[in-house]
């Protein structure tokens, strides 16, 4: 059973896990709110600004939904409202909840915020930060991964695919490894449960293209074509 709490404040709908972020408020989805309390621990800059903060002994990630591509240059953070259940924040939070219940290595979604204005909405999500973890791209900038690590990456992707979860942006930046060597998958915006089998190989090929792209941009990037077979071995459940 999915047990995500919900409350409405004015034009905003808040979704939250009561055991993670209690007394959730609209203010909590503003980086300034956490800055004023001196709880911000860092920021990451990409399509937008991702804010890391601490609250009651836990670390969290605050992300504002932003568009990419040409449309993003015009609409930035605005989306057409076609129903609460179809908003990106609602779908990502509920998918992560389901995946966590399945035992998949993904971050917990703590809270989400959907603010509607007529036919338009904006949204934010707060995730529990994976402790002491780095994305695999950053690791490969320093040294190659072991065959066992690549095998584990393949096996984790297979676990996700076995539950029919389609990852919209399966690339090397969205795979993480913690200090214990555990592999995690992140960034489930626009991801969903998808029927069929053919798309799974296409999903893997997207990851392979991202590796090739980074390798072409940086001669010191510690990945070689033959390392891909280690990942496939993990995915296929075969020994090296």
MARVEXLUM-608818 format. One line per 10 residues: number of its first residue (from 0); their letters; for each residue x negated, y negated, z of N, C-alpha, C, O. Coordinates in steps of 0.001 Angstrom, whole numbers. Layout:
// residues N
NUM> A> X Y Z X Y Z X Y Z X Y Z  ...
***
This chain:
// residues 240
0> XXXXXXXXXX> -840 1199 0 0 0 0 -878 -1253 0 -1809 -1381 794  -555 -2168 -910 -1240 -3448 -897 -613 -4322 174 604 -4504 190  -1419 -4858 1058 -896 -5670 2149 -1605 -7016 2146 -2462 -7280 2989  -1249 -7845 1213 -1804 -9179 1102 -746 -10167 1573 365 -10206 1046  -1108 -10962 2571 -168 -11937 3125 14 -13101 2147 -845 -13358 1303  1129 -13787 2273 1438 -14894 1364 2202 -15978 2104 3097 -15687 2897  1841 -17245 1838 2637 -18347 2369 2598 -19513 1394 1650 -19674 626  3648 -20322 1442 3786 -21451 536 3694 -22752 1316 4365 -22928 2333  2853 -23666 829 2702 -24987 1439 2835 -26010 319 1912 -26185 -476  3968 -26681 253 4192 -27645 -823 4144 -26965 -2175 4877 -26005 -2417
10> XXXXXXXXXX> 3271 -27463 -3075 3120 -26890 -4409 2132 -25731 -4443 1872 -25169 -5507  1582 -25374 -3295 544 -24347 -3239 1063 -23029 -2677 1864 -23005 -1743  596 -21947 -3260 813 -20607 -2720 -535 -20074 -2263 -1505 -20092 -3020  -595 -19607 -1039 -1815 -19049 -472 -1651 -17549 -279 -659 -17098 293  -2608 -16789 -747 -2677 -15355 -525 -3872 -15108 376 -4909 -15751 215  -3745 -14182 1329 -4868 -13977 2238 -4800 -12624 2937 -3735 -12035 3123  -5980 -12168 3311 -6138 -10986 4147 -6288 -11484 5579 -7284 -12128 5908  -5327 -11199 6421 -5305 -11764 7765 -6497 -11330 8602 -6901 -12050 9515  -7075 -10152 8305 -8210 -9684 9103 -9523 -10336 8675 -10542 -10177 9347  -9505 -11072 7558 -10706 -11751 7098 -10640 -13250 7355 -11511 -13809 8022
20> XXXXXXXXXX> -9615 -13896 6829 -9448 -15336 7025 -8057 -15603 7587 -7082 -15673 6839  -7971 -15748 8871 -6691 -16065 9502 -6461 -17578 9448 -7396 -18349 9228  -5228 -17986 9647 -4874 -19407 9643 -5378 -20122 8388 -5888 -21240 8462  -5229 -19471 7248 -5710 -20034 5989 -4932 -21303 5653 -3727 -21384 5888  -5636 -22292 5099 -5025 -23570 4738 -5520 -23984 3363 -6507 -23442 2863  -4839 -24939 2753 -5246 -25441 1440 -6644 -26043 1513 -7427 -25907 573  -6965 -26712 2628 -8273 -27360 2777 -9428 -26375 2633 -10511 -26748 2183  -9201 -25131 3009 -10272 -24134 2971 -10793 -23862 1562 -11867 -23284 1398  -10035 -24277 544 -10439 -24027 -835 -11183 -25215 -1439 -11350 -25304 -2655  -11622 -26117 -579 -12439 -27254 -996 -13847 -27115 -418 -14012 -26865 776
30> XXXXXXXXXX> -14850 -27278 -1265 -16229 -27206 -777 -16499 -28301 245 -17274 -28099 1180  -15865 -29459 75 -16063 -30568 1015 -15620 -30189 2423 -16220 -30621 3408  -14569 -29381 2514 -14070 -28953 3825 -15154 -28214 4598 -15348 -28449 5791  -15856 -27322 3912 -16903 -26543 4580 -18164 -27365 4793 -18895 -27154 5761  -18419 -28310 3879 -19569 -29203 4061 -19408 -30032 5319 -20358 -30197 6084  -18214 -30552 5538 -17956 -31394 6703 -18127 -30634 8016 -18419 -31228 9054  -17942 -29317 7960 -18125 -28496 9158 -19529 -27910 9249 -19832 -27130 10153  -20378 -28292 8308 -21767 -27810 8275 -21838 -26288 8207 -22664 -25658 8868  -20971 -25721 7408 -20941 -24262 7284 -21358 -23776 5903 -21370 -22571 5651  -21700 -24695 5005 -22153 -24302 3673 -23577 -23768 3764 -24446 -24402 4362
40> XXXXXXXXXX> -23814 -22603 3171 -25134 -21980 3219 -25848 -22018 1874 -27031 -21688 1786  -25127 -22423 823 -25762 -22501 -486 -24743 -22725 -1584 -23534 -22682 -1354  -25251 -22966 -2777 -24401 -23149 -3948 -25066 -22516 -5158 -26290 -22406 -5223  -24243 -22101 -6118 -24734 -21572 -7382 -24051 -22349 -8495 -22871 -22686 -8397  -24801 -22630 -9554 -24280 -23456 -10633 -24211 -22639 -11919 -25212 -22087 -12377  -23030 -22572 -12482 -22823 -21885 -13744 -21785 -22650 -14526 -21971 -23828 -14834  -20675 -21977 -14853 -19563 -22678 -15499 -19019 -23760 -14573 -18584 -24819 -15026  -19050 -23483 -13276 -18660 -24450 -12258 -19613 -24288 -11086 -20677 -23686 -11225  -19240 -24813 -9951 -20057 -24694 -8748 -19431 -23648 -7832 -18259 -23749 -7469  -20214 -22656 -7466 -19791 -21652 -6498 -20404 -22005 -5152 -21605 -22259 -5056
50> XXXXXXXXXX> -19582 -22021 -4118 -20039 -22429 -2787 -20064 -21247 -1844 -19114 -20466 -1789  -21153 -21114 -1099 -21291 -20057 -98 -21164 -20698 1286 -21766 -21735 1562  -20372 -20062 2145 -20199 -20624 3484 -20025 -19514 4518 -19751 -18361 4186  -20193 -19901 5777 -20036 -18974 6894 -18816 -19360 7709 -18503 -20539 7873  -18135 -18346 8216 -16982 -18590 9081 -16818 -17401 10020 -16581 -16274 9583  -16948 -17670 11314 -16765 -16655 12353 -17608 -15404 12097 -17116 -14277 12151  -18879 -15636 11819 -19820 -14547 11683 -19793 -13826 10346 -20530 -12858 10161  -18969 -14269 9414 -18909 -13659 8084 -19357 -14676 7034 -19249 -15886 7233  -19858 -14164 5922 -20258 -15022 4819 -19274 -14869 3669 -18820 -13767 3362  -18953 -15996 3041 -17946 -15995 1990 -18434 -16743 751 -19398 -17507 795
60> XXXXXXXXXX> -17733 -16494 -352 -18000 -17148 -1628 -16715 -17842 -2067 -15668 -17203 -2169  -16789 -19139 -2326 -15642 -19907 -2809 -15855 -20223 -4287 -16863 -20816 -4672  -14885 -19815 -5106 -15005 -20032 -6547 -13732 -20666 -7102 -12627 -20195 -6835  -13895 -21720 -7862 -12775 -22386 -8520 -12659 -21829 -9932 -13667 -21699 -10627  -11460 -21501 -10362 -11272 -20948 -11701 -11450 -22045 -12740 -10808 -23094 -12678  -12333 -21782 -13695 -12591 -22729 -14779 -12588 -21997 -16116 -12969 -20830 -16204  -12158 -22693 -17135 -12142 -22125 -18478 -13530 -22203 -19108 -14340 -23065 -18765  -13781 -21294 -20027 -15013 -21342 -20796 -14703 -21699 -22242 -13550 -21947 -22596  -15732 -21721 -23069 -15554 -21942 -24489 -15073 -23337 -24831 -15149 -24257 -24017  -14575 -23477 -26053 -14119 -24776 -26543 -12905 -25284 -25769 -12789 -26478 -25495
70> XXXXXXXXXX> -11993 -24355 -25416 -10805 -24754 -24661 -11211 -25341 -23318 -10597 -26295 -22841  -12243 -24772 -22711 -12697 -25245 -21411 -13213 -26666 -21417 -13202 -27344 -20389  -13671 -27123 -22586 -14160 -28498 -22669 -13022 -29514 -22613 -13237 -30694 -22338  -11815 -29036 -22877 -10653 -29927 -22876 -9816 -29751 -21617 -9481 -30726 -20944  -9477 -28484 -21298 -8563 -28207 -20188 -9287 -27940 -18869 -8675 -28013 -17803  -10560 -27638 -18931 -11404 -27453 -17743 -10864 -26360 -16808 -11300 -25211 -16871  -9930 -26723 -15956 -9482 -25797 -14909 -7970 -25605 -14905 -7408 -25162 -13903  -7315 -25928 -15995 -5859 -25861 -16044 -5388 -24661 -16863 -5951 -24337 -17909  -4332 -24010 -16354 -3784 -22822 -17010 -2271 -22953 -17104 -1638 -23608 -16275  -1702 -22325 -18120 -255 -22312 -18290 368 -21387 -17258 -32 -20229 -17136
80> XXXXXXXXXX> 1347 -21893 -16514 2016 -21095 -15480 3161 -20309 -16113 4126 -20890 -16609  3042 -18972 -16090 4092 -18101 -16631 4613 -17135 -15566 5227 -16116 -15882  4360 -17467 -14318 4784 -16628 -13210 3630 -16392 -12257 2486 -16218 -12677  3939 -16387 -10974 2900 -16252 -9953 2073 -14988 -10139 851 -15011 -9990  2746 -13873 -10469 2049 -12590 -10603 1111 -12568 -11804 257 -11687 -11909  1264 -13530 -12709 407 -13578 -13892 -762 -14547 -13737 -1593 -14655 -14639  -838 -15241 -12628 -1963 -16160 -12433 -3247 -15375 -12239 -3230 -14246 -11749  -4349 -15976 -12624 -5622 -15271 -12557 -6026 -14956 -11126 -6603 -13901 -10863  -5729 -15858 -10202 -6090 -15625 -8803 -5294 -14466 -8217 -5847 -13611 -7526  -3995 -14442 -8495 -3149 -13350 -7994 -3666 -12013 -8532 -3821 -11056 -7772
90> XXXXXXXXXX> -3931 -11947 -9824 -4327 -10686 -10437 -5693 -10219 -9946 -5889 -9031 -9687  -6636 -11150 -9819 -7965 -10750 -9346 -7911 -10268 -7902 -8535 -9262 -7563  -7182 -10964 -7061 -7130 -10573 -5656 -6472 -9213 -5483 -6953 -8388 -4705  -5385 -8971 -6195 -4699 -7688 -6067 -5503 -6548 -6685 -5479 -5427 -6176  -6214 -6825 -7778 -7057 -5788 -8362 -8197 -5425 -7417 -8487 -4243 -7227  -8844 -6421 -6824 -9932 -6136 -5883 -9431 -5366 -4673 -10114 -4472 -4174  -8243 -5711 -4201 -7660 -4988 -3072 -7475 -3517 -3428 -7818 -2632 -2645  -6930 -3265 -4619 -6706 -1882 -5056 -8036 -1139 -5208 -8165 7 -4778  -9014 -1792 -5816 -10310 -1153 -6020 -10998 -846 -4701 -11643 192 -4551  -10856 -1762 -3743 -11456 -1523 -2435 -10793 -327 -1753 -11469 466 -1097
100> XXXXXXXXXX> -9492 -197 -1901 -8789 943 -1328 -9204 2249 -1996 -9150 3311 -1376  -9611 2174 -3243 -10111 3357 -3945 -11539 3711 -3536 -12047 4773 -3895  -12177 2828 -2792 -13547 3074 -2373 -14597 2634 -3366 -15751 3052 -3268  -14225 1798 -4320 -15192 1310 -5297 -16043 195 -4692 -15548 -574 -3868  -17313 93 -5085 -18216 -906 -4498 -18009 -2288 -5098 -18741 -2706 -5995  -17015 -2980 -4597 -16686 -4330 -5049 -16499 -5215 -3824 -16225 -4703 -2738  -16642 -6531 -3971 -16441 -7410 -2814 -14973 -7471 -2406 -14080 -7247 -3222  -14740 -7774 -1137 -13366 -7952 -654 -12893 -9359 -987 -13639 -10328 -848  -11650 -9457 -1426 -11043 -10774 -1635 -10398 -11202 -330 -9526 -10508 194  -10824 -12344 197 -10314 -12809 1483 -9069 -13673 1337 -8141 -13567 2138
110> XXXXXXXXXX> -9045 -14537 307 -7918 -15454 143 -7917 -16026 -1265 -8947 -16046 -1938  -6755 -16488 -1702 -6626 -17133 -3006 -5640 -18287 -2895 -4785 -18305 -2010  -5767 -19235 -3791 -4958 -20460 -3775 -4482 -20753 -5188 -5291 -20887 -6106  -3185 -20850 -5360 -2591 -21218 -6645 -1789 -22487 -6436 -871 -22514 -5616  -2126 -23543 -7172 -1431 -24827 -7045 -735 -25140 -8365 -1384 -25326 -9394  594 -25195 -8320 1377 -25399 -9539 1833 -26849 -9656 2236 -27478 -8678  1757 -27359 -10891 2288 -28690 -11201 3035 -28569 -12520 2436 -28654 -13592  4350 -28368 -12438 5146 -28151 -13639 4767 -26852 -14325 4860 -25779 -13729  4338 -26947 -15582 3965 -25758 -16348 2477 -25428 -16227 1988 -24511 -16888  1762 -26169 -15389 314 -26005 -15261 -43 -25573 -13838 609 -25972 -12874
120> XXXXXXXXXX> -1079 -24759 -13725 -1581 -24428 -12390 -3103 -24450 -12388 -3749 -24287 -13423  -3659 -24654 -11200 -5082 -24482 -10944 -5220 -23438 -9833 -4252 -23155 -9126  -6402 -22872 -9679 -6541 -21784 -8706 -7967 -21670 -8178 -8925 -22118 -8808  -8076 -21059 -7009 -9358 -20789 -6358 -9273 -19417 -5704 -8186 -18897 -5454  -10443 -18839 -5432 -10481 -17580 -4713 -11665 -17598 -3751 -12713 -18168 -4053  -11488 -16970 -2596 -12557 -16802 -1618 -12823 -15312 -1464 -11913 -14537 -1168  -14068 -14920 -1667 -14484 -13528 -1569 -15456 -13359 -409 -16186 -14287 -59  -15460 -12188 176 -16481 -11900 1177 -17801 -11651 448 -17855 -10850 -486  -18856 -12329 868 -20148 -12204 203 -20772 -10841 486 -20720 -10345 1611  -21362 -10245 -547 -22083 -8985 -361 -23396 -9304 343 -24210 -10053 -197
130> XXXXXXXXXX> -23624 -8759 1529 -24814 -9141 2299 -26117 -8655 1676 -26221 -7522 1205  -27108 -9544 1688 -28479 -9207 1287 -28524 -8511 -66 -29149 -7461 -216  -27857 -9103 -1044 -27809 -8522 -2387 -28253 -9537 -3431 -28092 -10744 -3247  -28814 -9036 -4530 -29195 -9869 -5663 -28606 -9279 -6933 -28405 -8069 -7032  -28332 -10143 -7903 -27868 -9592 -9175 -29043 -8913 -9874 -30197 -9307 -9708  -28725 -7894 -10653 -29765 -7072 -11270 -30597 -7884 -12267 -31780 -7603 -12462  -29984 -8884 -12894 -30753 -9753 -13781 -31939 -10372 -13041 -33063 -10355 -13543  -31693 -10917 -11853 -32765 -11544 -11070 -33831 -10531 -10683 -35021 -10847 -10676  -33406 -9315 -10360 -34371 -8272 -10006 -35262 -7922 -11195 -36467 -7722 -11046  -34647 -7853 -12385 -35403 -7474 -13578 -36346 -8571 -14048 -37231 -8319 -14866
140> XXXXXXXXXX> -36167 -9777 -13543 -37122 -10840 -13851 -38438 -10632 -13103 -39461 -11226 -13443  -38393 -9775 -12074 -39573 -9570 -11232 -40226 -8211 -11463 -41451 -8105 -11518  -39408 -7179 -11597 -39947 -5827 -11758 -38878 -4905 -12332 -37687 -5196 -12225  -39289 -3799 -12938 -38297 -2872 -13494 -37556 -2123 -12388 -38074 -1940 -11286  -36347 -1698 -12701 -35606 -834 -11784 -36069 609 -11950 -36535 1003 -13019  -35937 1375 -10904 -36312 2786 -10958 -35291 3563 -11788 -34160 3107 -11954  -35670 4723 -12306 -34688 5573 -12997 -33488 5894 -12114 -32359 5962 -12601  -33727 6094 -10810 -32624 6415 -9890 -31649 5250 -9786 -30438 5460 -9711  -32170 4011 -9782 -31291 2840 -9700 -30433 2730 -10949 -29238 2450 -10857  -31032 2949 -12121 -30255 2904 -13360 -29207 4010 -13404 -28092 3806 -13884
150> XXXXXXXXXX> -29578 5177 -12901 -28616 6288 -12853 -27430 5926 -11972 -26285 6231 -12302  -27710 5273 -10849 -26639 4858 -9945 -25741 3815 -10600 -24521 3851 -10439  -26344 2886 -11339 -25541 1887 -12050 -24572 2570 -13003 -23390 2229 -13047  -25075 3536 -13766 -24205 4258 -14682 -23093 4999 -13966 -21954 5024 -14432  -23425 5603 -12832 -22421 6357 -12072 -21339 5446 -11501 -20164 5811 -11479  -21736 4259 -11041 -20767 3304 -10483 -19819 2806 -11574 -18616 2683 -11346  -20361 2520 -12753 -19500 2101 -13863 -18519 3209 -14227 -17360 2941 -14541  -18986 4447 -14184 -18101 5580 -14475 -16983 5682 -13445 -15840 5968 -13802  -17293 5453 -12183 -16264 5470 -11138 -15194 4419 -11425 -14000 4670 -11260  -15642 3237 -11858 -14703 2179 -12198 -13845 2582 -13399 -12628 2402 -13381
160> XXXXXXXXXX> -14467 3117 -14423 -13737 3530 -15619 -12778 4686 -15340 -11710 4772 -15947  -13158 5566 -14432 -12273 6690 -14092 -10968 6201 -13486 -9953 6894 -13557  -10986 5008 -12886 -9768 4398 -12352 -9107 3485 -13383 -8171 2749 -13070  -9609 3547 -14612 -9058 2784 -15742 -9189 1274 -15560 -8373 511 -16078  -10217 843 -14825 -10451 -589 -14641 -11322 -1099 -15783 -12455 -652 -15964  -10784 -2027 -16539 -11515 -2674 -17615 -12180 -3931 -17070 -11505 -4828 -16565  -13511 -3994 -17173 -14248 -5184 -16734 -14426 -6084 -17945 -15108 -5730 -18907  -13807 -7246 -17883 -13803 -8177 -19006 -15205 -8670 -19364 -15475 -8958 -20530  -16086 -8769 -18390 -17411 -9342 -18623 -18484 -8478 -17970 -19201 -8926 -17075  -18583 -7235 -18430 -19564 -6311 -17861 -20941 -6643 -18438 -21304 -6179 -19518
170> XXXXXXXXXX> -21687 -7444 -17707 -23047 -7796 -18130 -23990 -7664 -16944 -23559 -7420 -15816  -25269 -7826 -17209 -26278 -7549 -16195 -26239 -8527 -15028 -26774 -8235 -13958  -25603 -9700 -15224 -25468 -10669 -14144 -24379 -10255 -13154 -24374 -10730 -12018  -23474 -9394 -13555 -22343 -9004 -12709 -22518 -7644 -12061 -21549 -7015 -11635  -23759 -7198 -11992 -24114 -5981 -11261 -25129 -6384 -10198 -26101 -7076 -10499  -24909 -5961 -8973 -25787 -6361 -7877 -26339 -5141 -7149 -25758 -4056 -7179  -27477 -5351 -6496 -28079 -4306 -5663 -28428 -4920 -4318 -29052 -5980 -4259  -28025 -4253 -3227 -28367 -4772 -1904 -29674 -4152 -1417 -30277 -3331 -2107  -30102 -4554 -224 -31414 -4109 279 -31441 -2622 597 -32513 -2030 731  -30262 -2018 716 -30189 -572 941 -30206 203 -375 -30208 1434 -383
180> XXXXXXXXXX> -30219 -529 -1479 -30216 115 -2787 -28826 388 -3343 -28694 979 -4415  -27795 -33 -2633 -26431 202 -3098 -26108 -735 -4253 -26475 -1910 -4235  -25423 -209 -5248 -25031 -975 -6419 -23600 -1475 -6248 -22721 -734 -5807  -23375 -2742 -6603 -22069 -3381 -6501 -21690 -3984 -7848 -22559 -4378 -8626  -20403 -4052 -8115 -19879 -4729 -9295 -19114 -5966 -8842 -18383 -5915 -7853  -19279 -7085 -9560 -18633 -8331 -9160 -17960 -9000 -10363 -18060 -8530 -11497  -17276 -10107 -10080 -16625 -10978 -11056 -15518 -10255 -11820 -15703 -9837 -12963  -14371 -10117 -11169 -13246 -9399 -11762 -12140 -10332 -12259 -10980 -9934 -12366  -12516 -11579 -12561 -11580 -12482 -13224 -11261 -11926 -14618 -12169 -11525 -15346  -9986 -11902 -14987 -9507 -11412 -16285 -9730 -9910 -16481 -9703 -9430 -17615
190> XXXXXXXXXX> -9946 -9173 -15410 -10073 -7720 -15479 -8731 -7084 -15110 -7912 -7702 -14430  -8516 -5857 -15558 -7208 -5247 -15331 -7265 -3738 -15542 -8246 -3199 -16055  -6186 -3070 -15132 -6041 -1637 -15379 -5634 -1459 -16838 -4660 -2058 -17294  -6379 -636 -17563 -6159 -487 -19002 -6046 989 -19380 -6868 1802 -18958  -5066 1326 -20146 -4878 2701 -20584 -5884 3054 -21681 -6512 2184 -22285  -6013 4358 -21916 -6845 4816 -23020 -8282 5080 -22639 -8672 4936 -21480  -9074 5473 -23644 -10468 5856 -23426 -11454 5106 -24316 -12592 4874 -23906  -11046 4725 -25517 -11975 4165 -26489 -12685 2918 -25987 -13862 2715 -26284  -11979 2075 -25227 -12557 822 -24756 -13724 1026 -23799 -14536 121 -23607  -13813 2219 -23193 -14857 2444 -22180 -16247 2394 -22800 -17161 1809 -22219
200> XXXXXXXXXX> -16416 2989 -23953 -17721 2909 -24620 -18012 1485 -25058 -19155 1035 -24985  -16987 771 -25512 -17166 -629 -25899 -17593 -1467 -24696 -18384 -2400 -24833  -17062 -1129 -23510 -17447 -1805 -22280 -18932 -1580 -21972 -19648 -2508 -21596  -19378 -341 -22137 -20789 -22 -21937 -21672 -764 -22942 -22750 -1246 -22595  -21208 -849 -24177 -21988 -1528 -25205 -22140 -3013 -24893 -23143 -3628 -25256  -21155 -3581 -24228 -21263 -4984 -23815 -22422 -5159 -22829 -23184 -6121 -22922  -22544 -4233 -21898 -23657 -4279 -20952 -24982 -4120 -21686 -25944 -4826 -21385  -25042 -3209 -22636 -26270 -3001 -23406 -26644 -4259 -24184 -27817 -4628 -24238  -25662 -4916 -24784 -25947 -6154 -25514 -26509 -7236 -24601 -27386 -8002 -24998  -25991 -7292 -23364 -26495 -8314 -22435 -27956 -8040 -22072 -28745 -8971 -21918
210> XXXXXXXXXX> -28308 -6780 -21940 -29699 -6421 -21650 -30602 -6791 -22826 -31682 -7351 -22637  -30161 -6482 -24015 -30947 -6813 -25202 -31096 -8323 -25369 -32154 -8817 -25758  -30036 -9033 -25072 -30074 -10493 -25180 -31109 -11077 -24231 -31909 -11926 -24625  -31096 -10622 -22972 -32048 -11158 -21998 -33471 -10758 -22361 -34411 -11529 -22164  -33625 -9553 -22891 -34960 -9096 -23291 -35499 -9931 -24448 -36694 -10220 -24496  -34626 -10324 -25384 -35062 -11126 -26529 -35432 -12543 -26120 -36255 -13186 -26772  -34829 -13031 -25043 -35087 -14392 -24579 -36331 -14491 -23706 -36926 -15562 -23581  -36723 -13369 -23103 -37802 -13399 -22121 -38649 -12137 -22253 -38202 -11043 -21911  -39860 -12294 -22745 -40735 -11132 -22959 -41150 -10472 -21657 -41602 -9327 -21662  -41002 -11184 -20530 -41373 -10627 -19227 -40196 -9923 -18547 -40356 -9346 -17471
220> XXXXXXXXXX> -39024 -9968 -19166 -37853 -9291 -18623 -38131 -7793 -18584 -38427 -7181 -19610  -38034 -7205 -17382 -38537 -5840 -17154 -37496 -4772 -17503 -37015 -4029 -16647  -37173 -4730 -18786 -36249 -3703 -19285 -36680 -3280 -20669 -37068 -4104 -21498  -36606 -1961 -20911 -36929 -1403 -22216 -35759 -563 -22720 -34936 -93 -21936  -35697 -382 -24031 -34599 363 -24639 -34438 1756 -24050 -33315 2226 -23870  -35540 2415 -23749 -35422 3790 -23246 -34852 3844 -21825 -34452 4914 -21368  -34810 2714 -21123 -34193 2689 -19795 -32674 2888 -19887 -32033 3323 -18930  -32120 2565 -21041 -30670 2700 -21212 -30228 4141 -21037 -29126 4399 -20552  -31075 5080 -21426 -30717 6490 -21298 -30534 6878 -19837 -29728 7755 -19528  -31274 6234 -18933 -31098 6515 -17510 -29697 6110 -17066 -29035 6827 -16316
230> XXXXXXXXXX> -29255 4942 -17547 -27911 4470 -17212 -26854 5421 -17773 -25888 5758 -17089  -27043 5850 -19021 -26083 6784 -19637 -26062 8118 -18908 -25007 8742 -18790  -27213 8561 -18419 -27261 9823 -17673 -26405 9742 -16420 -25700 10691 -16077  -26470 8593 -15732 -25633 8402 -14553 -24165 8353 -14916 -23322 8897 -14202  -23862 7706 -16016 -22462 7591 -16456 -21904 8960 -16842 -20755 9285 -16539  -22722 9743 -17505 -22280 11049 -17980 -22399 12142 -16939 -21918 13257 -17139  -23051 11816 -15809 -23207 12809 -14752 -24207 13885 -15076 -24097 15011 -14592  -25205 13540 -15911 -26239 14503 -16276 -27539 14145 -15582 -27739 12997 -15184  -28416 15113 -15437 -29691 14882 -14759 -30689 14269 -15731 -30592 14451 -16945  -31656 13536 -15170 -32677 12898 -16000 -33653 13925 -16543 -34584 13569 -17265
***
